[in-house]
Amino acid sequence: MNSVLLTIDLTKAVADEAIERKDCVVVSYHPIIFKDLKSLTLADSQQQSLLRLALEGISVYSPHTAVDAAPGGLGDWLADIVTGTLSDPEPETKTAESATETPEVKTEEPSKDDRMQRPGRMALQRTYSRPTYPSPEKLQQTELAPSTADHTRSVIHPITHVKGFESAGMGRLVKFSHPQPLTHLIERIARGVGNPKGFPVAIPQQRQVEDISINSVGICAGSGHSVLKDIDADLLFTGELSHHDALKATEKGQCVVTLFHSNTERGFLSSVLKEKLTEILQEEWKTVREDVEREREEGGILTPEWEDALKDEDVLVEVSERDRDPFGIVILQSSEQVGKPLS
């Protein structure tokens, strides 16, 4: 089958998926090999995945920073999210309001049989959910319309030596003509990346999230410190930032939104890359088939592999259903914390 599987990380689960689907190529945004390898062995789980894919004749390609830097790539997709338009009126964001007293978690006294079967364990009420992740289904279609917020957009670290790609580079800086409520930006980000059940937001102490307005946003997918560390922006929007880097930012009066590393990247696959890659590959495969058919008519002899490949007229590009960030969010199920609407 002429098919491509898109993923952020090439895990064992994704390798299994590609083999089951009989894909030709896996496009893994993150390279599975980051350091030089002197050997490939089955003892290493990642190397094992590469060997299994090679045995099945499945190629692996990792674009990573090329996708980050490209005009219309990952950086611009994230900028589209923070400048996007929600359905009118923009919904209210809610934050947790702590109860005046610490809620009491009720437990049941274990029976004598339970104590005998599970010595040393207390009967605890389950108060947290299983880990939750951004919805794959909602990544297929964003709830954001194109931007109506007047703004400018620039590259933080331009790449100047590639002819024809003058607007390429790492990171994006968005400057709004009019201040945007932080609560609205939080909503846009959530809608744009699959409505995660929660994500970290850091703001300066002595300030309330509903009172903060944002004039500029520094944006970097994945781990953003090296790109954003010297940027003058009201909000830093990235996948992850260390404790000390986030603290330094808030002490300077900046706000920070992080989503976990790959949650700033995964939605790009279904929202942008799938469609673009499908269009290009279908056109190229059509040209290849015409050229090969012409050679055959002129007396050329095709290998069995080519004969088999030519039977498939189409090219299929799909996004992995098993790819996900290592971190999920566990949700408190029983608590007196309530959502407080923000005006």
C-alpha positions as MATLAB code, in Angstrom:
seq = 'MNSVLLTIDLTKAVADEAIERKDCVVVSYHPIIFKDLKSLTLADSQQQSLLRLALEGISVYSPHTAVDAAPGGLGDWLADIVTGTLSDPEPETKTAESATETPEVKTEEPSKDDRMQRPGRMALQRTYSRPTYPSPEKLQQTELAPSTADHTRSVIHPITHVKGFESAGMGRLVKFSHPQPLTHLIERIARGVGNPKGFPVAIPQQRQVEDISINSVGICAGSGHSVLKDIDADLLFTGELSHHDALKATEKGQCVVTLFHSNTERGFLSSVLKEKLTEILQEEWKTVREDVEREREEGGILTPEWEDALKDEDVLVEVSERDRDPFGIVILQSSEQVGKPLS';
ca = [
       0.000    0.000    0.000;
       1.330    3.450   -0.937;
       0.770    4.952    2.478;
       2.508    7.268    4.896;
       1.993    7.372    8.662;
       2.563   10.689   10.442;
       3.645   10.762   14.076;
       5.427   13.043   16.529;
       7.345   10.239   18.263;
       8.286    6.859   16.843;
       7.416    4.690   19.841;
       6.986    0.929   19.912;
       3.221    1.427   19.726;
       3.559    3.562   16.586;
       5.972    1.058   15.017;
       3.419   -1.698   15.683;
       0.745    0.476   14.064;
       2.840    1.090   10.934;
       3.616   -2.614   10.573;
      -0.043   -3.590   11.043;
      -1.103   -1.013    8.459;
       1.681   -2.076    6.054;
       2.768    1.519    5.511;
       5.648    2.391    3.199;
       7.010    5.322    5.190;
       6.770    6.691    8.712;
       7.271   10.453    8.947;
       8.333   10.945   12.565;
       8.630   14.618   13.498;
      11.113   13.844   16.290;
      14.167   11.875   15.139;
      14.314    8.521   16.894;
      18.133    8.720   16.700;
      19.540   11.773   18.508;
      23.074   10.517   19.149;
      25.553    8.611   17.015;
      25.012    4.861   17.062;
      27.880    2.396   16.818;
      25.519   -0.564   16.607;
      21.859   -1.515   16.392;
      20.659   -4.146   18.824;
      17.362   -5.619   19.933;
      18.327   -4.900   23.552;
      17.433   -1.216   23.092;
      13.683   -0.617   22.668;
      14.084    2.260   20.194;
      16.681    0.422   18.128;
      14.397   -2.597   18.204;
      11.637   -0.522   16.585;
      14.023    0.632   13.845;
      15.159   -2.926   13.136;
      11.569   -4.193   12.992;
      10.588   -1.423   10.578;
      13.635   -2.096    8.401;
      12.759   -5.796    8.324;
       9.289   -4.870    7.058;
      10.721   -2.516    4.421;
       9.281    0.601    6.075;
      11.369    3.769    5.761;
      11.570    6.503    8.438;
      12.014   10.221    7.779;
      12.312   12.892   10.495;
      11.976   16.581    9.467;
      11.920   18.141   12.989;
      13.443   21.653   12.945;
      12.848   22.029    9.198;
       9.111   21.920    9.983;
       9.613   24.319   12.905;
      11.380   26.913   10.787;
       9.525   26.657    7.481;
       7.181   29.469    6.429;
       3.670   28.146    7.046;
       5.164   25.451    9.280;
       4.773   24.624   12.939;
       5.698   28.072   14.240;
       3.142   29.793   12.039;
       0.493   27.203   12.939;
       0.895   28.046   16.627;
       0.774   31.753   15.763;
      -2.473   31.105   13.880;
      -3.874   29.580   17.069;
      -3.095   32.510   19.371;
      -4.450   34.960   16.814;
      -7.433   32.814   15.811;
     -11.067   33.712   16.254;
     -13.410   31.797   18.542;
     -17.134   31.609   17.939;
     -18.822   34.810   19.114;
     -19.027   35.710   21.856;
     -15.722   34.403   23.147;
     -16.610   32.021   26.001;
     -15.644   32.693   29.568;
     -12.584   30.948   30.940;
     -12.911   29.344   34.356;
     -10.285   28.882   37.007;
     -10.449   26.940   40.231;
     -11.532   28.735   43.372;
     -10.103   27.059   46.460;
     -12.561   26.085   49.162;
     -12.244   27.829   52.529;
     -11.602   24.510   54.202;
      -9.691   21.496   53.005;
     -12.270   19.000   51.739;
     -12.533   15.813   53.690;
     -12.107   12.638   51.668;
     -14.433   10.002   53.033;
     -13.170    6.475   53.352;
     -14.867    3.257   54.307;
     -13.612    1.043   57.075;
     -12.252   -2.106   55.420;
     -13.958   -5.357   56.272;
     -12.159   -8.122   58.125;
     -11.870  -10.116   54.895;
     -10.339   -7.127   53.077;
      -7.762   -6.673   55.819;
      -6.809  -10.318   55.585;
      -6.524  -10.208   51.774;
      -4.658   -6.906   51.563;
      -2.604   -6.488   54.738;
      -1.238   -3.047   55.390;
      -3.444   -1.261   52.821;
      -6.086    1.331   53.641;
      -9.401    1.505   51.840;
      -9.094    4.697   49.788;
     -11.746    6.435   47.775;
     -10.641    6.965   44.197;
     -10.426   10.732   43.709;
      -8.420   11.093   40.498;
      -9.205   10.096   36.944;
      -7.071    8.032   34.650;
      -4.566   10.165   32.687;
      -6.281   12.209   29.977;
      -4.771   13.480   26.724;
      -5.823   15.993   24.053;
      -8.543   14.411   21.940;
      -7.235   12.956   18.626;
     -10.664   13.485   17.083;
     -10.676   17.184   17.955;
      -7.197   17.590   16.500;
      -8.672   16.727   13.109;
     -10.654   19.962   12.994;
      -9.950   23.120   14.918;
     -12.664   25.229   16.520;
     -10.854   28.400   15.462;
     -11.627   30.580   12.471;
      -8.948   32.658   10.713;
      -7.720   35.632   12.674;
      -9.702   38.841   12.892;
      -7.343   40.317   15.507;
      -5.112   42.907   13.864;
      -1.512   41.875   14.492;
       1.996   41.654   13.096;
       4.079   38.496   12.995;
       7.855   38.137   12.808;
      10.519   35.440   13.093;
      12.513   35.475   16.340;
      15.669   33.829   14.950;
      15.642   34.235   11.144;
      17.398   31.843    8.772;
      18.945   34.094    6.155;
      21.119   31.805    4.052;
      18.380   29.790    2.300;
      17.328   31.485   -0.933;
      13.593   31.598   -1.468;
      12.823   31.090    2.232;
      13.486   34.570    3.555;
      10.678   34.305    6.130;
      12.012   31.047    7.592;
      13.414   30.783   11.080;
      12.906   29.553   14.622;
      10.135   30.951   16.821;
       7.476   33.553   16.134;
       6.703   36.892   17.782;
       3.109   38.090   17.519;
       2.286   41.707   18.346;
      -1.369   42.708   18.639;
      -2.585   46.147   17.603;
      -4.986   46.030   20.547;
      -4.462   44.225   23.886;
      -5.990   40.744   24.109;
      -7.368   39.306   27.380;
      -5.165   36.469   28.591;
      -8.329   34.461   29.252;
      -9.212   34.629   25.544;
      -5.736   33.492   24.527;
      -6.024   30.542   26.915;
      -9.316   29.575   25.258;
      -7.840   29.875   21.768;
      -4.852   27.734   22.689;
      -7.063   25.058   24.253;
      -9.384   24.917   21.240;
      -6.472   24.839   18.816;
      -4.635   21.880   20.347;
      -7.492   19.461   21.014;
      -9.049   20.761   24.251;
      -6.725   19.232   26.859;
      -8.322   18.823   30.291;
      -5.740   21.171   31.740;
      -2.342   22.733   31.186;
       0.107   24.886   33.186;
      -0.196   28.670   33.194;
       2.271   30.883   35.089;
       1.500   34.503   35.914;
       3.260   37.094   38.105;
       2.345   36.966   41.772;
      -0.144   39.548   43.029;
      -1.919   39.474   39.656;
      -5.146   37.757   38.618;
      -5.436   35.967   35.289;
      -8.714   37.725   34.452;
      -7.075   41.138   34.848;
      -4.125   40.490   32.510;
      -4.024   41.817   28.948;
      -1.485   40.633   26.384;
       0.112   42.826   23.738;
       2.715   40.367   22.457;
       3.321   36.596   22.400;
       6.630   34.764   21.953;
       6.010   31.320   20.439;
       8.133   28.189   20.154;
       7.038   24.570   19.807;
       8.531   21.902   22.055;
      11.177   23.081   24.508;
      11.250   26.838   24.033;
      13.845   28.268   26.424;
      16.713   28.649   23.953;
      14.474   30.456   21.464;
      12.456   32.585   23.904;
      14.983   33.382   26.650;
      15.811   36.903   25.432;
      12.487   37.815   23.839;
      10.515   40.827   25.088;
       6.932   39.513   25.104;
       4.039   39.610   27.538;
       3.288   35.900   27.051;
       5.613   32.984   26.346;
       3.771   30.120   24.638;
       5.717   26.861   24.342;
       5.637   23.143   25.033;
       7.772   23.101   28.138;
       9.851   25.444   30.270;
      11.898   24.571   33.335;
      10.875   25.681   36.815;
      13.650   28.263   37.042;
      13.060   29.632   33.549;
       9.336   30.032   34.230;
      10.066   31.681   37.579;
      12.488   34.094   35.936;
       9.866   35.007   33.342;
       7.130   35.706   35.886;
       9.526   37.758   38.016;
      10.053   39.924   34.924;
       6.283   40.366   34.638;
       5.774   37.849   31.830;
       3.141   35.108   31.637;
       3.823   31.551   30.490;
       1.601   28.900   28.905;
       3.004   25.387   28.407;
       1.212   22.320   27.077;
       3.741   19.512   27.624;
       6.376   19.183   24.943;
       4.669   17.396   22.063;
       1.169   18.807   22.603;
       2.396   21.980   20.879;
       3.347   19.857   17.863;
       0.890   17.011   17.426;
      -2.087   18.977   16.102;
       0.028   20.299   13.225;
       0.107   16.815   11.711;
      -3.650   16.580   11.204;
      -4.364   20.293   10.780;
      -1.689   21.111    8.211;
       0.876   18.456    7.269;
      -1.525   15.666    6.309;
      -3.321   17.722    3.678;
      -0.177   19.340    2.269;
       1.749   16.076    2.046;
      -1.204   14.232    0.484;
      -1.524   16.859   -2.264;
       2.195   16.780   -3.102;
       2.551   12.988   -3.019;
      -0.534   12.353   -5.133;
       0.745   14.709   -7.822;
       4.245   13.199   -7.735;
       2.961    9.621   -7.789;
       0.802   10.441  -10.806;
       3.878   11.746  -12.627;
       5.968    8.705  -11.640;
       3.305    6.266  -12.839;
       3.050    8.068  -16.194;
       6.844    8.001  -16.653;
       7.094    4.305  -15.788;
       4.190    3.385  -18.056;
       5.926    5.268  -20.880;
       9.119    3.307  -20.307;
       7.179    0.047  -20.372;
       5.518    0.977  -23.667;
       8.989    1.616  -25.086;
      10.034   -1.925  -24.189;
      11.323   -1.417  -20.690;
      11.111   -4.330  -18.274;
       9.759   -3.645  -14.800;
      10.768   -5.468  -11.658;
       8.059   -7.341   -9.725;
       8.236   -4.615   -7.060;
       7.419   -1.920   -9.596;
       4.636   -4.002  -11.111;
       3.092   -4.400   -7.675;
       3.483   -0.710   -6.786;
       1.840    0.485   -9.998;
      -1.344   -1.374   -9.136;
      -2.024    1.226   -6.441;
      -3.135    4.448   -8.134;
      -3.464    6.524   -4.991;
      -1.323    7.664   -2.055;
      -2.706    7.653    1.474;
      -1.406    9.849    4.294;
      -2.734    9.211    7.805;
      -1.953   10.440   11.309;
      -1.062    7.874   13.963;
      -3.854    6.958   16.358;
      -1.393    5.716   18.997;
       1.020    8.629   19.162;
       0.663   10.760   22.313;
       2.713   12.796   24.761;
       4.229   10.742   27.596;
       2.392   12.952   30.100;
      -1.351   12.945   30.654;
      -3.430   14.937   33.128;
      -5.198   13.205   36.028;
      -8.355   15.064   36.996;
      -9.570   15.471   40.574;
     -12.952   13.753   40.704;
     -14.116   14.613   44.227;
     -13.355   18.112   45.463;
     -15.017   21.255   46.717;
     -13.074   23.322   44.189;
     -15.430   24.999   41.746;
     -14.986   26.907   38.521;
     -15.100   30.665   38.885;
     -16.216   32.509   35.735;
     -13.890   35.271   34.618;
     -15.389   38.496   33.366;
];
